[in-house]
Amino acid sequence: MKKLIILFCLASLALMTGCGGGKQKYDWCNYSDTYYGVAKNDCTETQTKHLAELERIMQVATEKNLEVPPGIYAEYGFLLFKSGKAANSLQWFAKEKAQYPESGVFMDMLTRAAQRQIDKDKQTASQPAAEMPTTEAQPAQETAPAQGQTQS
């Protein structure tokens, strides 16, 4: 009976040590709080704080030799895209796709949207300013009635 109890304790210990103690894979820092701030009040101030937090998450991951959590590159790129920096967002979408290939379809969609915006911005920048219509009154042209018709 004593051997059975010892065997049970050793088996339990082996099971418990197998479930924990693994190396940390990600560090989300203060992501939840800043994301909640944006979700609750989406303004320039909260977006700037969240963007800074995303940068911090990437920096901490590099310092601690951890992986950048899934979606961080994509979200950072998307916030750049929303703020009018479509050209800068492309590299972040590419990083997300490279690190997490399962996001490929979504990253391709965001990349196409950013590229369309870049093309649109280039087209707008290359077009000269539209001429303003003149406001001078032009004399009305009277037309003579066609032959055989009378004027009423």
C-alpha positions as CSV (number, residue, x, y, z in Angstrom):
1,M,0.0,0.0,0.0
2,K,2.8,2.4,0.9
3,K,4.5,1.7,-2.5
4,L,1.2,2.4,-4.3
5,I,0.9,5.8,-2.5
6,I,4.5,6.7,-3.4
7,L,3.9,5.6,-7.0
8,F,0.8,7.7,-7.2
9,C,2.6,10.8,-5.8
10,L,5.5,10.3,-8.3
11,A,3.0,10.0,-11.2
12,S,1.1,13.1,-10.0
13,L,4.4,15.0,-9.7
14,A,5.5,14.0,-13.2
15,L,2.1,15.1,-14.6
16,M,2.2,18.5,-12.9
17,T,5.8,19.3,-14.0
18,G,4.9,18.5,-17.6
19,C,2.1,21.1,-17.6
20,G,4.1,24.1,-16.5
21,G,7.4,25.7,-16.5
22,G,7.6,26.2,-20.2
23,K,9.5,29.1,-21.7
24,Q,7.4,32.3,-22.2
25,K,6.6,32.7,-25.8
26,Y,5.0,36.2,-25.9
27,D,5.0,39.3,-23.8
28,W,1.8,41.3,-24.4
29,C,2.9,44.1,-22.1
30,N,0.0,46.5,-21.5
31,Y,-1.8,45.7,-24.8
32,S,-5.2,45.0,-23.2
33,D,-5.4,48.3,-21.4
34,T,-4.4,50.4,-24.4
35,Y,-6.7,48.4,-26.8
36,Y,-9.6,48.9,-24.4
37,G,-8.9,52.6,-24.4
38,V,-9.1,52.7,-28.2
39,A,-12.3,50.6,-28.2
40,K,-13.9,52.8,-25.6
41,N,-12.8,56.2,-27.0
42,D,-11.4,56.0,-30.5
43,C,-9.6,59.3,-30.8
44,T,-6.1,60.5,-31.8
45,E,-4.8,60.4,-28.2
46,T,-5.9,56.8,-27.5
47,Q,-4.6,55.6,-30.9
48,T,-1.3,57.2,-30.3
49,K,-1.0,55.5,-26.9
50,H,-1.9,52.2,-28.4
51,L,0.5,52.7,-31.3
52,A,3.3,53.4,-28.7
53,E,2.3,50.2,-26.8
54,L,2.5,48.1,-30.0
55,E,6.0,49.5,-30.6
56,R,6.9,48.7,-27.0
57,I,5.6,45.1,-27.4
58,M,7.9,44.7,-30.4
59,Q,10.9,46.2,-28.6
60,V,10.4,44.0,-25.5
61,A,10.1,40.9,-27.7
62,T,13.4,41.7,-29.3
63,E,15.1,42.4,-25.9
64,K,13.8,39.2,-24.3
65,N,14.4,37.2,-27.4
66,L,10.7,36.3,-27.7
67,E,8.4,36.1,-30.7
68,V,6.2,39.2,-31.5
69,P,2.7,38.1,-30.6
70,P,0.3,37.3,-33.5
71,G,-1.4,40.3,-35.0
72,I,0.9,42.9,-33.6
73,Y,2.7,43.7,-36.9
74,A,-0.7,43.7,-38.7
75,E,-2.4,46.0,-36.2
76,Y,0.6,48.4,-36.2
77,G,0.5,48.5,-40.0
78,F,-3.3,49.0,-40.0
79,L,-3.0,51.9,-37.6
80,L,-0.4,53.5,-39.9
81,F,-2.7,52.9,-42.8
82,K,-5.7,54.5,-41.0
83,S,-3.5,57.5,-40.2
84,G,-2.7,58.1,-43.9
85,K,0.6,56.3,-44.0
86,A,-0.3,53.5,-46.4
87,A,3.2,53.2,-47.9
88,N,4.6,52.6,-44.4
89,S,2.0,50.0,-43.6
90,L,3.1,47.6,-46.4
91,Q,6.3,46.5,-44.6
92,W,4.3,45.6,-41.4
93,F,1.8,43.6,-43.4
94,A,4.7,41.7,-45.0
95,K,6.3,41.0,-41.6
96,E,3.0,39.6,-40.2
97,K,2.6,37.4,-43.2
98,A,6.2,36.1,-43.0
99,Q,6.0,35.4,-39.3
100,Y,2.5,34.0,-39.3
101,P,1.8,32.5,-42.8
102,E,-1.8,31.6,-41.8
103,S,-2.6,35.3,-41.9
104,G,-1.6,35.4,-45.6
105,V,-5.0,35.8,-47.1
106,F,-5.9,38.7,-44.7
107,M,-2.5,40.3,-45.1
108,D,-2.8,40.1,-48.9
109,M,-6.2,41.9,-48.7
110,L,-4.7,44.7,-46.5
111,T,-1.7,45.0,-48.8
112,R,-4.0,45.4,-51.8
113,A,-6.1,48.0,-50.0
114,A,-2.9,49.9,-49.0
115,Q,-1.5,49.7,-52.6
116,R,-4.8,51.1,-54.0
117,Q,-4.6,54.0,-51.6
118,I,-1.0,54.6,-52.6
119,D,-1.9,54.6,-56.2
120,K,-4.8,56.9,-55.6
121,D,-2.6,59.3,-53.7
122,K,0.0,59.3,-56.5
123,Q,-2.8,59.9,-59.1
124,T,-4.2,62.8,-57.0
125,A,-0.7,64.3,-56.5
126,S,0.1,64.1,-60.3
127,Q,-3.1,65.8,-61.4
128,P,-3.1,69.6,-61.8
129,A,-5.6,71.6,-59.8
130,A,-8.9,71.7,-61.6
131,E,-9.7,74.9,-63.3
132,M,-12.4,76.9,-61.6
133,P,-15.4,77.7,-63.8
134,T,-15.7,81.3,-64.8
135,T,-18.6,83.2,-63.3
136,E,-18.9,85.7,-66.2
137,A,-22.3,85.8,-67.6
138,Q,-22.4,84.8,-71.3
139,P,-25.0,86.3,-73.6
140,A,-27.7,83.9,-74.4
141,Q,-27.7,82.8,-78.0
142,E,-30.9,83.1,-79.8
143,T,-31.6,80.6,-82.4
144,A,-33.5,81.4,-85.5
145,P,-36.5,79.2,-86.1
146,A,-36.0,76.5,-88.6
147,Q,-37.5,77.1,-92.0
148,G,-41.2,76.4,-92.1
149,Q,-41.6,76.9,-88.4
150,T,-43.0,79.9,-86.8
151,Q,-42.0,81.4,-83.5
152,S,-44.7,81.4,-80.8
